Each structure stands twice: as C-alpha cells, then as structure tokens.
C-alpha cells in the first residue's frame, strides 16, 4: 500500500508548488504557475549544453579580480615587490576573465536562434560588450605585469594597480547584468 502525502508550498515568485512524496518512490516535484514572469515570455526554450559553461567560468571571473586587488594592495603596503605568486595570480585572473568572455560569446552564438524579449536582448548585448571590454582590460593588465617583470619601475606598478582598481566596478556591473539576465529574464536557464 502506498501512502501519499501532499504538501502545498507557497512559491515566492511563481505561484504554488506541489510536492508528492510516496513511501517507495523518489520525491517528485510539480510546478504549477499562476502568474507569468519575464522569464516565461517564451515557453519551451531549451538551451544547448554548451551554454552551461559560461556561468561556471563567470564566477571565477567575478572573484579573482577582487582577490588580485587585495593581494596587490597587501604587497604595496608591505613594500613587497611583485613575485611569482603575484605574477601567477595576475595570469590566472586574466585567464579567468578572458575565458568567461569567450564562453559567453560561445554561449551567445549557441542560443542565437532562441527568441528572447527585446529588453533581455539589449541587456545581453551590453553584457557581451562589457565582457569584451573587461577581457581587453585584463589582457592589458597581464601585459603591464609582463613588462614590469623585465623593466621594473614604480610608474608601471602604479599604472597596473590603478587600472586594476578602476576595473573592479566594471566587474561588479558585469556580474549585475549577468544576474539580471538569469534571474529576471531566465536567459540560459530554461
């Protein structure tokens, strides 16, 4: 004999969800939508698997620049010259930002045929352009660090630090736009 228990849960944004739990089966969740959200503008969107690569890489591209900025400030305050640890951190951070940009461009190309709202599309293009800008900025930071390795001078070090610190608000805004695309418009998740 199967015992069924029905739990009615209030779903914060999309209406109601009903969970069915049977004694000898795995729990099954069924969503019942009562109101439409911006992410539901196109029913039945199915994104290619390659789209899932971008979010994984984007989180590193968000975190590493802040770690690098803290490391640089710490080195500067302690009077410590850049070394292999700092150089490796610059390389990894630049690689993370460029990888996130490349994966975002790849994801955009994969889902080009999937219709989204005009507002989401405008935001997506702005997000993509900011990604390209940040990839250029972090490539320039890597170049400055490489030049500094062969021609160490105070001007290059301060130019590097200033450019890094100026890039941080851009990184934050880039993350904000990515979050808005996902959470407000459901781009890449349905």
BAGUPA-536873 format. One record per residue (C-alpha): residue number from 1; x, y, z. Coordinates in nm, 4 decimals. Example, Ala and Ser with C-alpha at 12.3 -4.5 7.8 and 13.67 -1.06 7.14 Angstrom:
<nodes>
NODE  nr       c1       c2       c3
NODE   1   1.2300  -0.4500   0.7800
NODE   2   1.3670  -0.1060   0.7140
</nodes>
This chain:
<nodes>
NODE  nr       c1       c2       c3
NODE   1   0.0000   0.0000   0.0000
NODE   2   0.1361   0.3380  -0.0962
NODE   3   0.0993   0.6299   0.1372
NODE   4   0.0843   0.9676  -0.0349
NODE   5   0.1420   1.2947   0.1429
NODE   6   0.0734   1.6188  -0.0379
NODE   7   0.2471   1.9335   0.0764
NODE   8   0.1300   2.2676  -0.0522
NODE   9   0.4149   2.5172  -0.0526
NODE  10   0.3870   2.8849  -0.1305
NODE  11   0.6341   2.9647  -0.4024
NODE  12   0.7775   3.3140  -0.3592
NODE  13   0.7570   3.4344  -0.7148
NODE  14   0.5859   3.1867  -0.9426
NODE  15   0.2722   3.0722  -0.7645
NODE  16   0.2359   2.7336  -0.5999
NODE  17   0.4366   2.4139  -0.5963
NODE  18   0.3038   2.0730  -0.5008
NODE  19   0.5425   1.8061  -0.3699
NODE  20   0.4254   1.4459  -0.3856
NODE  21   0.6108   1.2009  -0.1623
NODE  22   0.5375   0.8275  -0.1837
NODE  23   0.6805   0.5752   0.0608
NODE  24   0.8530   0.3609  -0.2054
NODE  25   0.9438   0.6217  -0.4673
NODE  26   1.1708   0.9208  -0.5131
NODE  27   1.0063   1.2591  -0.4421
NODE  28   0.8584   1.4246  -0.7494
NODE  29   0.8099   1.7994  -0.7743
NODE  30   0.5458   1.9509  -0.9967
NODE  31   0.5350   2.3266  -1.0565
NODE  32   0.2020   2.4979  -1.1126
NODE  33   0.2475   2.8516  -1.2429
NODE  34  -0.0203   3.1036  -1.1541
NODE  35   0.1426   3.4195  -1.2851
NODE  36   0.3824   3.4966  -1.5676
NODE  37   0.7285   3.6342  -1.5057
NODE  38   0.9636   3.7911  -1.7635
NODE  39   1.1480   3.4587  -1.7880
NODE  40   0.8320   3.2880  -1.9130
NODE  41   0.7961   3.5025  -2.2234
NODE  42   0.8857   3.2121  -2.4490
NODE  43   0.7536   2.8713  -2.3487
NODE  44   0.9625   2.5615  -2.4056
NODE  45   1.3052   2.7194  -2.4549
NODE  46   1.5727   2.4537  -2.4487
NODE  47   1.9307   2.5744  -2.4373
NODE  48   2.2240   2.3734  -2.5773
NODE  49   2.4590   2.2133  -2.3238
NODE  50   2.7449   2.4480  -2.4178
NODE  51   2.5561   2.7379  -2.2604
NODE  52   2.6216   2.5885  -1.9146
NODE  53   2.9963   2.6505  -1.9401
NODE  54   2.9654   3.0288  -1.9101
NODE  55   2.8160   3.0523  -1.5573
NODE  56   3.0878   2.8272  -1.4163
NODE  57   3.3658   3.0395  -1.5646
NODE  58   3.1932   3.3715  -1.4939
NODE  59   3.2001   3.3132  -1.1185
NODE  60   3.5797   3.2836  -1.1259
NODE  61   3.5987   3.5979  -1.3377
NODE  62   3.3983   3.7779  -1.0686
NODE  63   3.6021   3.6578  -0.7701
NODE  64   3.9632   3.6569  -0.8919
NODE  65   3.9924   4.0311  -0.9728
NODE  66   3.8982   4.1158  -0.6134
NODE  67   4.1468   3.8640  -0.4769
NODE  68   4.4140   4.0121  -0.7038
NODE  69   4.3326   4.3666  -0.5880
NODE  70   4.3647   4.2617  -0.2227
NODE  71   4.6935   4.0871  -0.2989
NODE  72   4.8299   4.3920  -0.4826
NODE  73   4.7327   4.6321  -0.2032
NODE  74   4.8868   4.3981   0.0546
NODE  75   5.2106   4.3785  -0.1455
NODE  76   5.2182   4.7564  -0.1808
NODE  77   5.1502   4.8226   0.1897
NODE  78   5.4192   4.5752   0.2966
NODE  79   5.6678   4.7168   0.0461
NODE  80   5.6973   4.3757  -0.1146
NODE  81   5.7924   4.3696  -0.4834
NODE  82   5.5799   4.1614  -0.7205
NODE  83   5.6961   3.7997  -0.7281
NODE  84   5.5996   3.4640  -0.8774
NODE  85   5.2879   3.4326  -0.6580
NODE  86   5.1648   3.7755  -0.7630
NODE  87   5.2536   3.7130  -1.1290
NODE  88   5.0728   3.3796  -1.1280
NODE  89   4.7699   3.5479  -0.9715
NODE  90   4.7688   3.8090  -1.2475
NODE  91   4.7878   3.5359  -1.5110
NODE  92   4.5081   3.3265  -1.3526
NODE  93   4.2851   3.6324  -1.3098
NODE  94   4.3371   3.7438  -1.6692
NODE  95   4.2767   3.3893  -1.7934
NODE  96   3.9548   3.3703  -1.5905
NODE  97   3.8180   3.6969  -1.7318
NODE  98   3.9133   3.6133  -2.0906
NODE  99   3.7723   3.2585  -2.0529
NODE 100   3.4434   3.3940  -1.9191
NODE 101   3.4226   3.6335  -2.2139
NODE 102   3.4995   3.3604  -2.4672
NODE 103   3.2499   3.1213  -2.3093
NODE 104   2.9876   3.3975  -2.3042
NODE 105   3.0416   3.4672  -2.6731
NODE 106   3.0232   3.0938  -2.7425
NODE 107   2.7016   3.0624  -2.5395
NODE 108   2.5504   3.3609  -2.7189
NODE 109   2.6289   3.2037  -3.0556
NODE 110   2.4719   2.8735  -2.9469
NODE 111   2.1470   3.0359  -2.8377
NODE 112   2.1292   3.2957  -3.1136
NODE 113   1.8187   3.1343  -3.2666
NODE 114   1.6288   3.1124  -2.9363
NODE 115   1.3959   3.4118  -2.9076
NODE 116   1.4130   3.6386  -2.6024
NODE 117   1.2441   3.9689  -2.5238
NODE 118   1.3822   4.2900  -2.6740
NODE 119   1.4756   4.4173  -2.3266
NODE 120   1.6669   4.0965  -2.2494
NODE 121   1.8395   4.1091  -2.5868
NODE 122   1.9546   4.4694  -2.5315
NODE 123   2.0883   4.3775  -2.1894
NODE 124   2.2561   4.0673  -2.3351
NODE 125   2.4404   4.2779  -2.5943
NODE 126   2.5510   4.5278  -2.3275
NODE 127   2.6685   4.2363  -2.1118
NODE 128   2.8604   4.0944  -2.4060
NODE 129   3.0232   4.4310  -2.4845
NODE 130   3.1276   4.4785  -2.1219
NODE 131   3.2760   4.1295  -2.1318
NODE 132   3.4856   4.2216  -2.4338
NODE 133   3.5950   4.5438  -2.2624
NODE 134   3.6948   4.3553  -1.9474
NODE 135   3.8825   4.0924  -2.1486
NODE 136   4.0808   4.3765  -2.3076
NODE 137   4.1462   4.5452  -1.9726
NODE 138   4.2692   4.2256  -1.8083
NODE 139   4.4814   4.1386  -2.1114
NODE 140   4.6378   4.4847  -2.0777
NODE 141   4.6943   4.4212  -1.7063
NODE 142   4.8743   4.0976  -1.7912
NODE 143   5.0847   4.2806  -2.0487
NODE 144   5.1748   4.5517  -1.7949
NODE 145   5.2765   4.2838  -1.5459
NODE 146   5.4950   4.1104  -1.8047
NODE 147   5.6641   4.4383  -1.8964
NODE 148   5.7164   4.5099  -1.5263
NODE 149   5.8882   4.1722  -1.4872
NODE 150   6.1569   4.2847  -1.7357
NODE 151   6.1567   4.6600  -1.6671
NODE 152   6.0527   4.7099  -1.3055
NODE 153   5.9646   5.0674  -1.2235
NODE 154   5.7249   5.2456  -0.9935
NODE 155   5.5177   5.4049  -1.2725
NODE 156   5.4278   5.0686  -1.4256
NODE 157   5.3395   4.9255  -1.0875
NODE 158   5.1077   5.2154  -1.0001
NODE 159   4.9537   5.2163  -1.3500
NODE 160   4.8813   4.8452  -1.3045
NODE 161   4.7219   4.8996  -0.9627
NODE 162   4.5128   5.1982  -1.0758
NODE 163   4.3846   5.0113  -1.3827
NODE 164   4.3030   4.7093  -1.1668
NODE 165   4.1132   4.9181  -0.9108
NODE 166   3.9231   5.1052  -1.1838
NODE 167   3.8216   4.7720  -1.3393
NODE 168   3.6570   4.6427  -1.0188
NODE 169   3.3322   4.8462  -1.0506
NODE 170   3.3098   4.7271  -1.4112
NODE 171   3.3433   4.3669  -1.2919
NODE 172   3.0648   4.4263  -1.0390
NODE 173   2.8382   4.5818  -1.3012
NODE 174   2.9111   4.2924  -1.5365
NODE 175   2.8031   4.0478  -1.2668
NODE 176   2.4908   4.2534  -1.2002
NODE 177   2.3934   4.2376  -1.5679
NODE 178   2.4583   3.8627  -1.5813
NODE 179   2.2434   3.8101  -1.2724
NODE 180   1.9664   4.0227  -1.4194
NODE 181   1.9718   3.8186  -1.7399
NODE 182   1.9413   3.4955  -1.5433
NODE 183   1.7062   3.5904  -1.2609
NODE 184   1.4849   3.8472  -1.4316
NODE 185   1.4718   3.7052  -1.7838
NODE 186   1.5653   3.3384  -1.7432
NODE 187   1.8266   3.3635  -2.0190
NODE 188   2.0277   3.0444  -2.0392
NODE 189   1.8367   2.8552  -1.7713
NODE 190   1.5151   2.7319  -1.9339
</nodes>
